[in-house]
Amino acid sequence: MKRGGNVKNDEDGLKRTETIKIEGMTCRSCAQTIEEEVRSIEGVAKVEVKLDEDYARVTYDASKTSRKQIKEAIESCGYSCGNGKKRGRDKSAQGTLLEGAIYGLLPHTGCIAFIAASILGATFLMDLFKPLLMSRYFFYGLIVVSFVFATASAAIYLKNNGLLSTKGIVKKWKYLLTMYSSTIGVNVLFFFFIFPMLANVSSAQIPPASGQQQMANGQLDSSIGAAEQGSALSTLTLKVDIPCSGHAPLISNEVKSVVGVKSVEFKTPNTFEIKYEGEGIRERILGLEVFKEYPATVLSGTVNANAAGVQPLGQDVQPFEKSAGGCGCGGN
């Protein structure tokens, strides 16, 4: 039987089976709506809507209804029978694309929460993320999870709408493209733009030194007063072995926790420029626990000439190596 043709099922030719092309269906709910509407027409004996092939096969009594009446019933539901008469299904299509974009964003809720915690300075949440960020494979895992989640979501969506087939995938290519594009786009946005900016976010203020912190870290040098009056701060440039920019906020926050550090600026892909004042600050920075997992190499450094008993550092500085017994900075 060819689409659009009629089939005579009895001797007098009153019972016919028609195949009617339908445009505008996006999900199983659309097919069910059409089936219910056509089935309510007097004389219709059977109706079957094929969502993945965009047509309805209707068996009816030609003495009670006609192909024209059936098409009008379909169009009254907001769909087209190939004659250009679409009635308000654009919103449904837009909703489908929006749904695809949302499913593409869902796998990144953890990253979004991390960003919010960093910007808002939520100490509790940052402490919660720290053990995860101490794993150099954490963000690689998130990327894999995002694509697994997107694929699972696509399979569930297609199955629920009766489209889990090659034809169904072809039919819903816009939805699938939107979802996977959202997943890829969010990954690119996070790792190339948001995370590098997050490492330098201004609202992550360096906390003021408390009495206990000063006792734990040692008293700052008396030259601080001179530095605050206009003398240059000491500087330290580190190259840190982080696998991606997602770990940059962790390094920045850990360095900022050292009393005496005044600023930390991250530069992609893995360089940190640190300004500080006081004696012993450089050693405390290089001795941070985070550098045991992500080894740091000193690229350059200068020491404030007003710091008592400390000579300016040259450019040839031994790299800090990962070790269990100290910072390994060569004693400079």
Backbone torsions as a table, in degrees:
resi	resn	phi	psi	omega
1	MET	NA	130.3	178.1
2	LYS	-89.3	148.1	177.7
3	ARG	-62.0	139.1	179.1
4	GLY	85.9	-8.6	-180.0
5	GLY	-87.7	167.6	178.5
6	ASN	-110.9	144.7	178.2
7	VAL	-121.6	125.6	177.8
8	LYS	-86.8	122.4	-177.7
9	ASN	-105.9	-4.5	176.8
10	ASP	-141.7	174.7	-171.6
11	GLU	-67.1	-36.8	-176.7
12	ASP	-89.0	0.0	173.8
13	GLY	74.4	16.5	-178.4
14	LEU	-81.9	-28.9	-179.8
15	LYS	-94.3	126.6	-176.9
16	ARG	-130.2	156.0	172.6
17	THR	-121.8	118.8	-177.9
18	GLU	-111.7	145.4	171.5
19	THR	-112.7	117.1	-173.5
20	ILE	-115.3	124.3	178.1
21	LYS	-70.7	135.9	-179.5
22	ILE	-127.6	135.5	176.9
23	GLU	-117.4	142.8	174.5
24	GLY	107.8	-3.9	179.1
25	MET	-75.9	135.5	-178.7
26	THR	-122.6	-18.6	-177.3
27	CYS	-154.0	176.2	-178.6
28	ARG	-62.6	-31.5	178.9
29	SER	-61.8	-35.8	177.8
30	CYS	-62.6	-45.6	-179.3
31	ALA	-62.7	-41.4	-179.8
32	GLN	-65.3	-38.6	178.1
33	THR	-60.9	-44.5	-179.7
34	ILE	-66.4	-44.3	179.7
35	GLU	-58.7	-45.0	-179.2
36	GLU	-64.3	-40.6	-178.4
37	GLU	-67.7	-45.5	-178.4
38	VAL	-69.5	-37.7	-179.8
39	ARG	-63.3	-25.9	-179.1
40	SER	-77.3	-9.6	-179.9
41	ILE	-75.2	133.1	178.8
42	GLU	-62.9	131.3	178.1
43	GLY	100.1	-12.9	178.5
44	VAL	-80.8	123.0	-178.4
45	ALA	-94.7	-33.5	-176.4
46	LYS	-156.7	141.8	176.1
47	VAL	-141.7	135.1	178.2
48	GLU	-137.6	121.9	-179.7
49	VAL	-103.2	125.3	177.8
50	LYS	-98.9	102.8	-176.2
51	LEU	-66.3	-43.3	-176.2
52	ASP	-72.4	-15.1	179.2
53	GLU	-116.1	0.5	173.2
54	ASP	59.7	49.0	173.6
55	TYR	-152.2	163.0	175.6
56	ALA	-120.3	136.6	175.2
57	ARG	-108.9	118.1	-173.0
58	VAL	-122.2	130.5	173.6
59	THR	-108.6	126.0	-173.6
60	TYR	-149.1	165.4	177.2
61	ASP	-91.0	114.4	-176.1
62	ALA	-66.2	-16.0	178.3
63	SER	-80.6	-13.0	-176.7
64	LYS	-113.7	-25.9	178.9
65	THR	-149.4	-179.2	-176.2
66	SER	-144.0	168.2	177.1
67	ARG	-59.5	-39.8	-179.4
68	LYS	-61.1	-44.7	179.7
69	GLN	-64.0	-37.9	178.7
70	ILE	-65.4	-43.2	178.4
71	LYS	-64.1	-39.1	178.2
72	GLU	-64.3	-36.4	177.8
73	ALA	-65.9	-40.4	178.1
74	ILE	-64.4	-44.2	-179.3
75	GLU	-67.8	-27.4	178.1
76	SER	-67.4	-19.2	177.4
77	CYS	-84.7	-4.8	178.1
78	GLY	101.9	18.3	-178.5
79	TYR	-117.9	170.3	-178.4
80	SER	-114.6	144.4	176.7
81	CYS	-106.2	36.0	176.2
82	GLY	84.6	10.0	179.6
83	ASN	-114.2	16.3	175.4
84	GLY	81.7	3.6	-177.8
85	LYS	-92.7	79.3	176.3
86	LYS	-93.9	140.4	-176.2
87	ARG	-131.7	86.8	168.0
88	GLY	74.5	25.9	176.5
89	ARG	-91.7	-2.7	-179.4
90	ASP	-60.8	-37.5	180.0
91	LYS	-63.8	-36.7	178.9
92	SER	-64.6	-42.3	178.8
93	ALA	-64.6	-41.2	177.4
94	GLN	-63.4	-38.3	178.4
95	GLY	-64.1	-36.6	178.5
96	THR	-65.2	-43.6	178.7
97	LEU	-65.6	-38.5	177.4
98	LEU	-63.9	-40.1	177.7
99	GLU	-61.6	-40.0	177.7
100	GLY	-63.4	-40.9	178.5
101	ALA	-64.5	-40.1	179.7
102	ILE	-64.4	-44.2	178.1
103	TYR	-63.5	-29.5	176.8
104	GLY	-71.7	-25.8	-179.5
105	LEU	-87.6	-28.1	-174.1
106	LEU	-53.8	-40.3	-178.6
107	PRO	-63.8	-13.8	-175.1
108	HIS	-100.9	14.6	-178.5
109	THR	-61.6	-33.6	177.9
110	GLY	-63.9	-43.8	177.8
111	CYS	-63.9	-40.1	179.9
112	ILE	-63.6	-41.0	177.6
113	ALA	-63.9	-38.5	178.4
114	PHE	-63.5	-42.0	178.6
115	ILE	-63.3	-45.7	179.8
116	ALA	-60.9	-41.9	-179.6
117	ALA	-63.1	-39.7	-179.1
118	SER	-68.6	-44.7	-177.5
119	ILE	-68.5	-41.5	-177.6
120	LEU	-82.4	-8.3	-179.6
121	GLY	69.3	34.1	-179.4
122	ALA	-77.4	96.9	-174.6
123	THR	-58.7	-41.9	-177.6
124	PHE	-61.1	-45.4	-179.1
125	LEU	-68.4	-37.1	178.3
126	MET	-64.4	-39.5	176.2
127	ASP	-64.7	-32.5	178.8
128	LEU	-67.9	-37.1	-178.7
129	PHE	-80.1	-22.7	-173.6
130	LYS	-56.6	-46.8	179.0
131	PRO	-60.2	-32.2	178.4
132	LEU	-70.7	-41.9	-178.7
133	LEU	-71.1	-18.6	177.2
134	MET	-72.3	-8.6	173.3
135	SER	-94.4	123.3	-176.9
136	ARG	-71.7	-10.6	179.9
137	TYR	-100.8	6.7	-174.5
138	PHE	-59.4	-50.3	-175.7
139	PHE	-74.5	-30.0	173.3
140	TYR	-62.1	-40.2	177.2
141	GLY	-62.0	-39.2	179.0
142	LEU	-63.4	-38.3	179.1
143	ILE	-64.1	-45.2	178.6
144	VAL	-61.9	-45.3	-179.8
145	VAL	-60.4	-39.4	-178.2
146	SER	-61.8	-40.1	-179.9
147	PHE	-76.6	-34.3	174.9
148	VAL	-63.8	-43.8	179.5
149	PHE	-62.6	-43.1	-179.8
150	ALA	-63.2	-42.2	-179.9
151	THR	-65.8	-43.0	178.3
152	ALA	-63.4	-41.7	179.4
153	SER	-63.4	-41.1	179.0
154	ALA	-63.4	-42.8	-179.6
155	ALA	-63.8	-42.8	179.5
156	ILE	-64.6	-43.3	179.9
157	TYR	-61.3	-47.6	-179.0
158	LEU	-65.1	-40.1	-180.0
159	LYS	-65.6	-44.0	-179.4
160	ASN	-63.6	-24.5	-178.9
161	ASN	-104.4	13.0	178.0
162	GLY	66.9	29.7	-175.5
163	LEU	-122.1	18.4	-178.9
164	LEU	-79.3	73.9	-179.4
165	SER	-159.0	171.1	179.0
166	THR	-61.3	-41.8	178.3
167	LYS	-64.6	-38.2	179.0
168	GLY	-64.8	-40.6	178.6
169	ILE	-63.5	-42.2	177.9
170	VAL	-63.3	-41.5	-178.8
171	LYS	-64.0	-38.2	-175.6
172	LYS	-102.5	29.5	-176.0
173	TRP	-62.6	-32.4	179.3
174	LYS	-65.6	-43.1	178.0
175	TYR	-61.4	-47.9	-177.8
176	LEU	-66.3	-40.1	178.7
177	LEU	-63.2	-42.0	179.2
178	THR	-62.5	-43.3	-177.9
179	MET	-65.8	-49.3	-178.6
180	TYR	-69.7	-33.9	176.4
181	SER	-64.6	-39.4	176.7
182	SER	-62.5	-42.9	180.0
183	THR	-62.2	-47.6	179.9
184	ILE	-66.6	-44.0	-178.3
185	GLY	-61.4	-40.5	179.7
186	VAL	-67.6	-40.5	177.3
187	ASN	-59.8	-46.5	178.8
188	VAL	-62.1	-44.0	-179.4
189	LEU	-60.8	-45.1	-179.1
190	PHE	-63.2	-53.2	-168.0
191	PHE	-80.5	-21.7	-178.3
192	PHE	-107.5	-14.6	-176.9
193	PHE	-128.8	-58.6	-171.2
194	ILE	-68.6	-48.8	-177.8
195	PHE	-62.9	-43.6	175.3
196	PRO	-60.2	-40.0	177.5
197	MET	-67.2	-36.9	-177.3
198	LEU	-63.4	-34.6	179.6
199	ALA	-64.2	-23.4	-179.0
200	ASN	-110.7	13.6	-175.1
201	VAL	-59.7	131.9	-173.5
202	SER	-71.9	-25.3	-177.0
203	SER	-74.4	-12.7	176.3
204	ALA	-83.3	73.1	-174.0
205	GLN	-66.3	144.7	173.2
206	ILE	-72.5	122.2	-174.4
207	PRO	-65.2	143.6	177.1
208	PRO	-65.6	149.2	-178.0
209	ALA	-75.2	128.0	173.8
210	SER	-90.8	168.9	178.7
211	GLY	-60.3	-41.0	-179.4
212	GLN	-66.1	-40.0	179.3
213	GLN	-63.5	-40.0	-180.0
214	GLN	-65.9	-37.3	178.0
215	MET	-67.9	-38.5	-178.5
216	ALA	-70.8	-36.4	-175.8
217	ASN	-97.7	-6.0	-176.6
218	GLY	92.7	147.2	-179.1
219	GLN	-66.6	140.7	178.0
220	LEU	-70.2	153.0	-178.1
221	ASP	-64.5	151.6	-178.8
222	SER	-67.8	-10.1	179.9
223	SER	-75.7	-5.1	180.0
224	ILE	-56.9	-40.9	-178.6
225	GLY	-60.6	-40.8	179.1
226	ALA	-67.5	-38.8	179.6
227	ALA	-63.4	-39.9	-178.7
228	GLU	-67.8	-20.2	-179.0
229	GLN	-89.3	6.8	172.9
230	GLY	129.9	-7.7	178.5
231	SER	-69.9	154.3	-178.0
232	ALA	-69.3	145.9	174.7
233	LEU	-79.5	156.1	172.7
234	SER	-72.8	149.0	-178.1
235	THR	-127.9	155.2	178.2
236	LEU	-149.0	126.2	178.3
237	THR	-112.3	121.9	-177.6
238	LEU	-115.8	141.8	168.4
239	LYS	-106.6	115.4	-172.6
240	VAL	-108.9	136.1	-177.2
241	ASP	-80.5	70.0	175.3
242	ILE	-98.5	140.2	-176.6
243	PRO	-71.9	-24.3	179.0
244	CYS	-159.6	169.1	-176.5
245	SER	-67.5	-13.9	178.8
246	GLY	-62.6	-23.9	-179.9
247	HIS	-89.0	-6.9	-178.8
248	ALA	-59.9	-43.0	177.8
249	PRO	-59.3	-34.9	178.0
250	LEU	-62.6	-48.1	179.9
251	ILE	-61.5	-46.2	-179.1
252	SER	-60.3	-45.5	-178.4
253	ASN	-65.9	-37.4	179.2
254	GLU	-67.5	-41.9	178.9
255	VAL	-66.1	-39.1	-179.8
256	LYS	-65.9	-19.6	-179.6
257	SER	-73.6	-13.6	179.2
258	VAL	-78.8	124.2	179.9
259	VAL	-65.3	128.4	-177.7
260	GLY	111.5	-19.7	176.5
261	VAL	-74.8	127.9	-176.7
262	LYS	-101.9	-30.0	178.7
263	SER	-161.2	151.7	176.0
264	VAL	-135.4	124.2	179.5
265	GLU	-120.2	123.6	179.1
266	PHE	-94.0	135.4	175.6
267	LYS	-127.3	126.5	-177.4
268	THR	-62.1	145.7	6.5
269	PRO	-91.3	-22.3	-173.0
270	ASN	-156.3	31.2	-177.3
271	THR	-109.4	138.6	179.7
272	PHE	-126.6	125.1	177.0
273	GLU	-104.1	120.4	-171.9
274	ILE	-116.8	136.3	173.0
275	LYS	-117.6	134.9	-177.0
276	TYR	-149.9	172.4	175.7
277	GLU	-145.6	143.2	180.0
278	GLY	113.1	162.5	179.9
279	GLU	-82.9	148.5	174.5
280	GLY	76.2	0.9	-176.3
281	ILE	-70.5	-41.6	-178.4
282	ARG	-59.1	-43.8	-179.5
283	GLU	-65.2	-38.6	179.8
284	ARG	-68.9	-34.3	176.9
285	ILE	-63.9	-49.3	-177.0
286	LEU	-69.9	-18.0	179.0
287	GLY	-90.9	5.8	-179.7
288	LEU	-62.6	144.7	-178.8
289	GLU	-58.8	-33.6	-175.8
290	VAL	-62.3	-26.1	-177.9
291	PHE	-81.0	-3.7	171.5
292	LYS	-77.1	-31.5	176.9
293	GLU	-87.9	-36.5	-179.8
294	TYR	-121.2	87.8	-175.6
295	PRO	-56.4	144.5	-178.4
296	ALA	-116.6	142.5	175.2
297	THR	-116.3	130.5	178.7
298	VAL	-79.3	117.8	178.9
299	LEU	-87.2	-39.9	179.5
300	SER	-164.3	166.3	177.7
301	GLY	-171.5	145.2	174.5
302	THR	-130.8	146.1	-179.2
303	VAL	-114.5	134.7	177.6
304	ASN	-53.9	124.5	-176.6
305	ALA	-62.5	-20.1	180.0
306	ASN	-80.4	-9.7	179.1
307	ALA	-72.2	120.1	-171.6
308	ALA	-59.7	128.4	172.5
309	GLY	73.5	13.4	-177.7
310	VAL	-118.8	130.0	178.8
311	GLN	-95.3	149.0	178.3
312	PRO	-57.7	144.1	178.2
313	LEU	-83.6	143.3	174.0
314	GLY	-86.5	-176.2	-179.1
315	GLN	-81.3	-22.8	-176.6
316	ASP	-90.0	88.7	-176.2
317	VAL	-117.1	136.9	-180.0
318	GLN	-66.3	139.2	-179.9
319	PRO	-70.5	148.9	174.7
320	PHE	-81.1	122.7	-178.1
321	GLU	-107.0	152.9	178.8
322	LYS	-66.6	122.2	179.8
323	SER	-154.9	164.0	-178.8
324	ALA	-93.8	-10.5	-172.2
325	GLY	-118.4	39.4	176.2
326	GLY	133.3	-173.7	-174.0
327	CYS	-81.7	-20.9	177.5
328	GLY	67.4	25.7	-175.9
329	CYS	-89.7	8.6	176.0
330	GLY	85.3	4.4	178.4
331	GLY	78.8	9.0	179.8
332	ASN	-79.4	NA	NA
